[in-house]
Amino acid sequence: MAMASSSSRNGAVRGGSMRPVSGSSNLRSSSFKSRIPSSSAPRRNSTSSASLADNGVPGRVRVAVRLRPRNADESVADADFADCVELQPELKRLKLRKNNWDTETYEFDDVLTEAASQKRVYQVVAKPVVESVLEGYNGTVMAYGQTGTGKTFTLGRLGDEDTAARGIMVRSMEDIIAGTSLDTDSVSVSYLQLYMETIQDLLDPSNDNIAIVEDPKTGDVSLPGATHVEIRNQQNFLELLQLGETHRVAANTKLNTESSRSHAILMVHVKRSVVENEDPVSTETENSSHFLRPSKPLVRRSKLVLVDLAGSERVHKSGSEGHMLEEAKSINLSLSALGKCINAIAENSPHVPLRDSKLTRLLRDSFGGTARTSLIVTIGPSPRHRGETTSTILFGQRAMKVENMLKIKEEFDYKSLSKKLEVQLDKVIAENERQLKAFDDDVERINRQAQNRISEVEKNFAEALEKEKLKCQMEYMESVKKLEEKLISSQRNHENGKRNGEVNGVVTASEFTRLKESLENEMRLRKAAEEEVSKIKSQSTLKTKSGEGEDAGISRLQKLLEDEAIQKKKLEEEVTILRSQLVQLTFEADQMRRCLDSGAPGNSFSGTDSLPSRHSQARESLNGQKAPFATLCEQVGLQKILQLLESDDANIRIHAVKVVANLAAEEANQEKIVEAGGLTSLLMLLRSYEDETVRRVAAGAIANLAMNEVSQQLIVDQGGISLLSLTAADAEDPQTLRMVAGAIANLCGNDKLQARLWSDGGIKALLGMVRCGHPDVLAQVARGIANFAKCESRATTQGVKSGRSLLIEDGALPWIVQHANDEAAPIRRHIELALCHLAQHEVNAKEMISGGALWELVRISKECSREDIRSLAHRTLSSSPVFRSEIRRLGIQF
């Protein structure tokens, strides 16, 4: 809530003029309302409101002048004199008569005559500010003028007897209560007075020394010790105003029978809940339909400050003496401090004396701050008070030049949002439970229907079976009955023939045979019928189990498909491996042949030696033809090769590491490998596997990638130095140690990684690998030390580093001196360079002299086979006072 500084007011439109001319036409305004688009609805668009809240909207202090009519004393005393002011309300001007023939013209935002009603004054001066407060802006309405000119009447009149006489305070609260909701919004007030530079609570007289608290970050001013009363209706507010007025200090002076001896300040705090809509978002389809994201609840906190300033007075006119004289001094001092602040802001002064008075501290947001401010200056018509009237008019003119930056004060309503989300969550849970119950009901209904159908089918099969059985039994009974009748008839005929002696009806043996066959045939038919019944029963049983059989068939089919997918994946891996093996063998054979032709020993990994000569040789050997590993990348795909690094098969993993190592030997492939995540995979292999072959080849690939500056930074950021150090400590194989030493040596050549290399143990890891004693390992160690010493020397020369060398700190000097004259040329050349770089700085000189490095430097300056190293050693010894002194002391010929 701090006043805006002079820098933030540059270029702002200023209004008003202190000259008695009409040239300040830019002050004219067709409306007293601000340029901010007002909206009474509590819902807003997020983009426009956020812009207003963050950037603010300029708004000049609006000033209106109100003329009090002559009182009884002035009507008698000034009966022969004209008014000292002449109002032109239609032109928003007033003329101040300096004498009978000379006048000065001033323009204001509004000019209110003595006939202007209280309602008119409120609508012109305060209503736009109240509307802004309801929208979320801070607002201030202040009355300024000579004592007895109607400030308290304009602002604090209660209107108990005549409602038309209600002042700005009462009417403002009416509009605020009408514009807020008792359910979602809250309105609270504090009523204070500034008396003799002490802030007192008019609602609690015992609270007579309230402290001002300022936020050190935002500069907002607050009064935590003041009484805050929540307002529920207009009657409650009127009772509070009456209570406060009874406690306000007033006195009888010559100018006013009830002169206010303190500044009254009414603070109205408004908290409103609003809803913010997000912008519409298009759906995934191409049609024109849109939907809105969920709304966000916001809380807008605004404050309306109504200030009834005590009247400025001249002691010889008011007749104040004794304690009233001290009161008048305090009032005039605070008003003078307010005028100085307004002058400083209006003139863009670099310093605004806000702390000269508590009044200016309380009003720091009203002038040059973020509040919308309206000022009404009250004047009298009497020519006896022309000086006070002139001072009041000039105060209003200066106030019109003050530009405020209006900002909405709002924040998310987390409580409301939490409550809303809880309600939504309960709805979702209830809906989920309802859907789950509906699903269970559907499942139960389907089960019942299935059981009913199965029961119906079983019943139909049972009825059909029973009917068939009855039919077969009836046919069987009919056949048996016919056979019995025939048998009885034949027996009867046979007995009659015997009895009568006649041979007419003799039954032959062939007829008995035929009857016997018929009986057996019937028995076979019965057996066939019984078998048919059994078959029907078995079909019924199979029918009921058909559902289970189908589920089992689907499961078997899914299992077969999964087995086929796994087999296909294995075949693809095998094909990839075979392709890479073919390319690997082709490359190795071609490289071996070229090495044999050139008389040099072969090496199965082109990327394992990081020396420039070896890389140039590899590039020359592949010149004129497409690299076989590049062809492999095109055929198989780099991503698939990197995926094989995580294979469970150890042989596949080892072969994939070899392929990546050879790909990394080509500078064109290094960036692609890093982008595809190959560096991370290689570091994971180095961390996770103890297989010597995997670690050796992975370290070689990392060494190749470490030649790229971007890759070097990634290796360090992903803990690569620590991993290489651990590998160097565990490994015993010379080739593995050579790869690790080559990777660290490449990192040592980066100026930006010196401190990190030393802190992560990279230098100690290099020195630890000399235990191997293998010439290739020692050559890489020497190269790393030379690179580190060179970068360290460069950093010291540029002033980036101070103190003795980190190599000496880690105890590298004895080994360097020991191998300075090594038989192997690569080791000797790198050690000689390292000694020269270490000797270039005086801070290392004493350590090098005591360690025997001086003798080696003298030898290098005389016997080194390389002219550049020999010259560097000679210059170093010549430029160092410590070395020259020691050489003279030892009597060395130099």
Salt bridges, closest charged atoms under 4 A:
GLU74 OE2 - ARG68 NH2 2.96
ASP78 OD1 - ARG384 NE 3.31
ASP83 OD1 - ARG70 NH2 2.79
GLU86 OE1 - ARG97 NH2 3.50
GLU104 OE2 - LYS98 NZ 3.53
GLU107 OE2 - ARG28 NH2 3.58
GLU107 OE2 - ARG93 NE 3.36
ASP109 OD1 - ARG60 NH2 2.82
ASP109 OD1 - ARG62 NH2 3.48
GLU174 OE2 - ARG166 NH1 2.27
ASP175 OD2 - LYS127 NZ 3.21
ASP185 OD2 - ARG272 NE 3.64
GLU214 OE1 - ARG355 NH2 3.07
GLU214 OE2 - ARG361 NH2 3.19
GLU214 OE1 - ARG364 NH1 3.01
GLU230 OE2 - ARG232 NH1 3.32
GLU276 OE2 - ARG44 NH2 3.63
GLU278 OE2 - LYS296 NZ 2.89
ASP308 OD2 - ARG248 NH1 2.90
GLU313 OE1 - ARG261 NH1 3.19
GLU326 OE2 - LYS329 NZ 3.90
GLU327 OE1 - ARG261 NE 3.07
GLU327 OE2 - HIS323 NE2 3.32
GLU388 OE2 - ARG314 NE 3.31
GLU388 OE1 - LYS317 NZ 3.10
GLU410 OE2 - ARG44 NH2 2.50
GLU410 OE1 - ARG300 NE 3.32
GLU411 OE2 - ARG301 NE 2.81
GLU431 OE2 - ARG434 NH2 2.33
ASP441 OD2 - LYS437 NZ 3.34
ASP442 OD1 - ARG445 NH2 3.76
GLU444 OE2 - ARG448 NH1 3.33
GLU530 OE2 - ARG526 NE 3.72
ASP563 OD2 - LYS559 NZ 3.52
ASP590 OD1 - ARG593 NH2 2.50
ASP590 OD2 - ARG594 NH1 1.99
ASP609 OD2 - ARG614 NH2 3.31
GLU634 OE2 - LYS626 NZ 2.55
GLU709 OE2 - LYS752 NZ 3.82
ASP733 OD2 - ARG696 NH1 3.72
ASP751 OD1 - ARG794 NH2 2.93
ASP760 OD2 - ARG756 NE 3.00
GLU792 OE2 - LYS801 NZ 3.79
GLU809 OE2 - ARG804 NE 2.80
GLU832 OE2 - ARG859 NH2 3.76
GLU847 OE2 - ARG804 NH1 2.70
GLU856 OE1 - ARG859 NE 2.93
GLU867 OE1 - ARG870 NH2 1.91
ASP868 OD2 - ARG866 NH2 2.77
GLU886 OE2 - ARG889 NH2 2.47
